[in-house]
Amino acid sequence: MNAYQKEQLKALQMVRQQLNELPDSELDALKGKIADYLEFRSQVAIFLETHFKDICMEKCYRSRLSACCSKDGIIAFFADVVINALTAENDELDRLEHAIQHPADEFKCIFLSETGCLWQVKPIVCEMFLCDEAENREFEGDPEAEKQWEAYKEIKKSFTWPDKPVLFEKLESFFMAKGCNSTLMYIHNSPGLLRIKKNRAK
Ligand code: SF4
């Protein structure tokens, strides 16, 4: 396994172990914390299904190009791992672990299987990525849809962008308080995001 695979595997196993050890009350509280985010994600999923399914199917899926799912190119946040683990079944997480160690295609994202992405709630970076061609084709004739997409991008920030305490940071903090540490905890480790946090009070 390369360094990318190792850090993904370590984060996933760490999260699974911690979640297994949590009492039901804490597990329920965590699920409560992510409820609004999951609602947001289902709205985005419906929007993408409505506006981009045909384009993406034609451009990427049928051609097996899956251009967005490039090798080791995805920045998954620690919170992405937590949210997915809270929503997926054990066997689905087992498959994810297996894929990290034995990717189906050595030239593509390690999470891409024959049947598509193995995450139940895929990383936010993936969900909100639209290639220029897809955006241009869809939004050219539908400014309302473009406006809605911009609105979703703003809502995304309210969960992920640490100019104020956000869900993605709180989830990192929760696991850090349990003694966990991961290179995927970008909101606590990335110099750029730390700078944004530092400027909060100003
Ligand atoms: S995590 Fe899933 S959606 Fe994201 S790049 Fe990998 S296969 Fe594609």
Residues whose N, C-alpha, C, O or C-beta is under 5 A from the ligand:
A	BS01	SF4	C68 C69 S70 I74 C109 F111 L112 C117 L118 K122 C126
